[in-house]
Amino acid sequence: MLTVTDAAGEHLARMLTVASEGTAIRLVASGEDLKVQLDSAKPGDATFDHKGARVLVLDEQAAGLLAGKTLDVTETNEGPRLALV
């Protein structure tokens, strides 16, 4: 199972401040890459909440690719970015 740090949860929550209620970030497997899109949870998705709000959803394929990994935030010259560690 993917682990989401508090810092990543905060970052995701900030990203969602402009989205409609019930919307979360979805990580979608695309070949060897992951893409980010706004979506809502669907049956069978793994979901991650931060301070009572759903911030991240993963379908079965993405959840399998991310098993044992940690989603965190790293500081870059362009600002904070999500990173898998």
Secondary structure by P-SEA (a helix, b strand, c coil): cccccaaaaaaaaaaaccccccbbbbbbbcccbbbbbbbcccccbbbbbccccccbbbcaaaaaaacccccccccccccbbbbcc
